[in-house]
Amino acid sequence: MATYHYSDPPRRAGFLDLLNPGLYWLILATVAAVAFFWEGIETLLSAWEAPEYSHGPLIPVLSALLFLRQLKEEDIHTGPVNTIPGLALMVIAIFFGAIGKFSGIEDVVAYALILWVGAILLISFGWSQGKRFWPPVLHLVYMLPLPGVLYFKMSTFLQAISSELGVWFLQLMSVPVFLEGNIIDLGVYKLHVAEACSGLRYLFPILSFSYIFAVLYKGPMWHKAVLLISAAPITVLMNSVRIAIAGWIVDRWGLEHVEGFSHFFEGWVIFMACVGLLFLLAWLMLLFNPRKMSLTEALDLDTTDLGKQLARIRLVENSRGMILGAVLMVGAAGAWYVRPAPQISIPVRESFATFPTRMGDWQQAGGRQILEPKVAKTLGADDYHQVTFVNPLEKNPVTSRVEFFSAWYDDQTKGGTHSPEICLPGAGWEIAWLERVDIAPEIGLSEPFNLNRAVIQKGEYRMVAYYWFEQHGRHIAWDFAAKFWLLWDGFTIGRTDGALVRLITPINQGETEKQAEDRLKAMLLETLDVMPRYIPGQ
């Protein structure tokens, strides 16, 4: 036993004494990871400013609390651990992070950051113990912004459901109402179910809450599954109720009274109502559970000793895996910041302002059509052109017209092209049928030309539409494929520019779809020689 003399009092442990070599390497790996994944972190901070993702800053905090709660159930292990799976996952995280950085798509860097969090846990605790911490790591997914294509598709889908349910509730309240796309027609007034009313503002926080609720819930596994799955329909239901009440207020007192109601019911009111329904659902399931327990007993809300669990971080093993992981991250961060600046060559394009008013037999009818400010903001294009062309040789040139539209993006990673599959239904158009085809054989081209061929209708009025994505010489029909090539081209040639092109013509009375489509084919052939000036290829 050690003895102390009055002249040599015991020394209190300083801050540096709390750090073992393993923790030094962990801190070094973390600092290097912040530097390497910084573009992804900046993307998260920017996304969290939007109402749909304003809950984002809470997600890492809640994930950390879930981790500390779970750590209480884990023993302190000493000795060698298997760090190979963690190192493999770290290499994968660095690889995807590099793809996102080189392509300029910072969202990919943010996704890779979550892989790194999982990797550092596997390295710190080893495979056998670290793999059990997947719940808090998976929860970090809820802080990520959705890819643009998926966001707009989900938003449009939820808008449609919210509109249908909202109108149904209004009809139950004996309010005369008509739905056209996402526009609720109340006769004198019209309500537009915009993106903010799609339910996404409440859906993402509720999905996060339901995940934590399911993790803390001690009932049967199928109860947990129901709680997770029910979050989305509960959110859509409450959003539809909100829309219906807004419509009822407009019908009774006018449009000026609905703005105050909307502000009151946004945010916490809807969120707390959804939370209340989740608690109610859990309580109902417990009533029929053979293991009788109250809702408070079914939720593990113990938060004691979390500080002690946090202090365990200083016990991290000084393993070879941890040292190698830190060296990997420092090397990746250093290599990125000392790399030579990429040489990117983007062909010069002309502005759509110089787009010809005559192409072959087709000539422009009227001036260029200017989009409404709100629509233009949603489109987010750097340059766009919308005009109508007619052919004087047609039997009825006025009705036999072709509407040309194209939107150009200098950088599609900041939003990019929006598919007409999203825009048209929101404006009240119904897509009767849609197919993706290679139209090259039909118009005599030797190279593939993929596009979407659709028939859209509003009431009895029908039109045929062609649309596709132009990307560095490729004609792409599928929007997800366009995003893949955006990632690939950004990584390989450093280009993220591109465009959307759309041609539409009406199906006139007494005319077949084929006859209307022949006009589109004729117009399409005329644009082939012109478009490279405004949408450069390779």
VENQUIKA-V469130 format. One record per pair of residues at least 4 apart in sequence whose C-alpha atoms are under 6 Angstrom apart, sorted by sequence separation. I is the first residue (numbers start at 0). GAP is how many residues later the second one is. D is the distance in whole Angstrom. If there is no record, write none. Layout:
i: (I & I)
gap: (GAP & GAP)
d: (D & D)
This chain:
i: (12 & 18 & 32 & 33 & 49 & 92 & 93 & 97 & 98 & 99 & 119 & 121 & 124 & 125 & 126 & 133 & 146 & 149 & 150 & 151 & 157 & 158 & 161 & 170 & 178 & 185 & 192 & 198 & 202 & 205 & 208 & 212 & 225 & 232 & 248 & 249 & 264 & 267 & 292 & 320 & 326 & 329 & 330 & 334 & 357 & 395 & 411 & 419 & 424 & 439 & 456 & 469 & 484 & 485 & 488 & 489 & 519 & 526 & 530 & 531 & 47 & 48 & 99 & 121 & 124 & 145 & 169 & 178 & 184 & 249 & 357 & 370 & 391 & 423 & 424 & 439 & 456 & 469 & 489 & 47 & 99 & 177 & 178 & 183 & 356 & 390 & 455 & 468 & 488 & 489 & 177 & 183 & 356 & 389 & 455 & 468 & 47 & 99 & 121 & 176 & 182 & 439 & 454 & 467 & 99 & 120 & 176 & 182 & 439 & 454 & 467 & 506 & 181 & 213 & 438 & 453 & 485 & 181 & 389 & 437 & 453 & 96 & 245 & 282 & 388 & 437 & 452 & 388 & 436 & 452 & 387 & 436 & 451 & 96 & 387 & 435 & 451 & 95 & 386 & 387 & 435 & 450 & 368 & 386 & 434 & 450 & 209 & 367 & 368 & 385 & 434 & 92 & 367 & 385 & 433 & 384 & 433 & 384 & 432 & 92 & 383 & 432 & 92 & 364 & 383 & 431 & 206 & 363 & 364 & 382 & 383 & 431 & 363 & 382 & 430 & 449 & 451 & 89 & 362 & 380 & 381 & 429 & 448 & 449 & 450 & 361 & 362 & 380 & 381 & 429 & 449 & 470 & 361 & 380 & 428 & 469 & 89 & 361 & 428 & 469 & 88 & 360 & 468 & 468 & 202 & 85 & 351 & 467 & 466 & 466 & 85 & 465 & 85 & 198 & 465 & 464 & 158 & 464 & 82 & 157 & 198 & 463 & 463 & 462 & 82 & 154 & 462 & 81 & 462 & 80 & 81 & 461 & 472 & 471 & 472 & 39 & 471 & 38 & 39 & 66 & 39 & 65 & 62 & 165 & 169 & 164 & 168 & 165 & 161 & 165 & 217 & 216 & 216 & 215 & 58 & 215 & 411 & 410 & 411 & 410 & 55 & 409 & 408 & 408 & 408 & 407 & 406 & 406 & 405 & 405 & 404 & 404 & 403 & 402 & 402 & 401 & 401 & 400 & 51 & 51 & 50 & 343 & 349 & 348 & 349 & 348 & 67 & 82 & 67 & 180 & 181 & 180 & 180 & 180 & 179 & 22 & 22 & 21 & 18 & 21 & 21 & 32 & 20 & 28 & 31 & 35 & 24 & 31 & 28 & 24 & 104 & 102 & 102 & 102 & 101)
gap: (4 & 4 & 4 & 4 & 4 & 4 & 4 & 4 & 4 & 4 & 4 & 4 & 4 & 4 & 4 & 4 & 4 & 4 & 4 & 4 & 4 & 4 & 4 & 4 & 4 & 4 & 4 & 4 & 4 & 4 & 4 & 4 & 4 & 4 & 4 & 4 & 4 & 4 & 4 & 4 & 4 & 4 & 4 & 4 & 4 & 4 & 4 & 4 & 4 & 4 & 4 & 4 & 4 & 4 & 4 & 4 & 4 & 4 & 4 & 4 & 5 & 5 & 5 & 5 & 5 & 5 & 5 & 5 & 5 & 5 & 5 & 5 & 5 & 5 & 5 & 5 & 5 & 5 & 5 & 6 & 6 & 6 & 6 & 6 & 6 & 6 & 6 & 6 & 6 & 6 & 7 & 7 & 7 & 7 & 7 & 7 & 8 & 8 & 8 & 8 & 8 & 8 & 8 & 8 & 9 & 9 & 9 & 9 & 9 & 9 & 9 & 9 & 10 & 10 & 10 & 10 & 10 & 11 & 11 & 11 & 11 & 12 & 12 & 12 & 12 & 12 & 12 & 13 & 13 & 13 & 14 & 14 & 14 & 15 & 15 & 15 & 15 & 16 & 16 & 16 & 16 & 16 & 17 & 17 & 17 & 17 & 18 & 18 & 18 & 18 & 18 & 19 & 19 & 19 & 19 & 20 & 20 & 21 & 21 & 22 & 22 & 22 & 23 & 23 & 23 & 23 & 24 & 24 & 24 & 24 & 24 & 24 & 25 & 25 & 25 & 25 & 25 & 26 & 26 & 26 & 26 & 26 & 26 & 26 & 26 & 27 & 27 & 27 & 27 & 27 & 27 & 27 & 28 & 28 & 28 & 28 & 29 & 29 & 29 & 29 & 30 & 30 & 30 & 31 & 32 & 33 & 33 & 33 & 34 & 35 & 36 & 36 & 37 & 37 & 37 & 38 & 39 & 39 & 40 & 40 & 40 & 40 & 41 & 42 & 43 & 43 & 43 & 44 & 44 & 45 & 45 & 45 & 64 & 65 & 65 & 66 & 66 & 67 & 69 & 69 & 70 & 70 & 73 & 74 & 74 & 75 & 75 & 77 & 78 & 78 & 80 & 81 & 82 & 83 & 84 & 84 & 84 & 85 & 85 & 86 & 87 & 87 & 88 & 89 & 90 & 91 & 92 & 93 & 94 & 95 & 96 & 97 & 99 & 100 & 101 & 102 & 103 & 104 & 148 & 149 & 150 & 150 & 183 & 184 & 184 & 185 & 238 & 238 & 241 & 244 & 244 & 245 & 246 & 247 & 248 & 291 & 293 & 294 & 295 & 295 & 296 & 296 & 297 & 297 & 297 & 297 & 298 & 298 & 300 & 301 & 308 & 384 & 387 & 388 & 389)
d: (6 & 6 & 6 & 6 & 6 & 6 & 6 & 6 & 6 & 6 & 6 & 5 & 6 & 5 & 6 & 6 & 6 & 6 & 6 & 6 & 6 & 6 & 6 & 5 & 6 & 6 & 6 & 6 & 6 & 6 & 6 & 6 & 6 & 6 & 6 & 4 & 5 & 6 & 6 & 6 & 6 & 6 & 6 & 6 & 6 & 6 & 4 & 5 & 5 & 6 & 6 & 6 & 6 & 6 & 5 & 4 & 6 & 6 & 6 & 5 & 5 & 6 & 5 & 5 & 5 & 6 & 5 & 5 & 5 & 5 & 4 & 6 & 5 & 5 & 6 & 5 & 4 & 5 & 5 & 5 & 6 & 6 & 6 & 6 & 6 & 6 & 6 & 6 & 6 & 5 & 5 & 5 & 5 & 6 & 5 & 5 & 6 & 5 & 5 & 6 & 6 & 6 & 6 & 6 & 5 & 6 & 5 & 4 & 5 & 5 & 5 & 6 & 6 & 5 & 6 & 6 & 6 & 5 & 5 & 5 & 5 & 4 & 6 & 6 & 6 & 4 & 6 & 5 & 6 & 5 & 6 & 6 & 6 & 5 & 4 & 6 & 5 & 6 & 6 & 6 & 4 & 6 & 5 & 5 & 6 & 5 & 6 & 6 & 6 & 6 & 5 & 5 & 5 & 4 & 6 & 6 & 4 & 5 & 6 & 5 & 6 & 6 & 5 & 6 & 4 & 5 & 6 & 6 & 6 & 6 & 6 & 5 & 4 & 5 & 4 & 5 & 5 & 6 & 5 & 6 & 6 & 5 & 5 & 5 & 4 & 6 & 6 & 6 & 5 & 5 & 5 & 5 & 6 & 5 & 6 & 6 & 5 & 5 & 5 & 5 & 5 & 6 & 6 & 5 & 6 & 4 & 6 & 6 & 6 & 4 & 5 & 6 & 5 & 6 & 5 & 6 & 4 & 4 & 5 & 5 & 6 & 6 & 6 & 6 & 5 & 6 & 4 & 5 & 5 & 5 & 6 & 6 & 4 & 4 & 6 & 5 & 5 & 6 & 5 & 6 & 4 & 6 & 5 & 5 & 5 & 6 & 6 & 5 & 5 & 5 & 5 & 6 & 5 & 5 & 6 & 5 & 6 & 5 & 6 & 5 & 5 & 5 & 6 & 5 & 6 & 4 & 5 & 5 & 5 & 4 & 6 & 5 & 5 & 6 & 5 & 6 & 5 & 6 & 6 & 4 & 6 & 6 & 6 & 6 & 5 & 5 & 6 & 5 & 6 & 6 & 5 & 5 & 6 & 4 & 5 & 6 & 6 & 5 & 6 & 5 & 4 & 6 & 6 & 4 & 5 & 5 & 6 & 5 & 6 & 6 & 6 & 6 & 4 & 4 & 5)
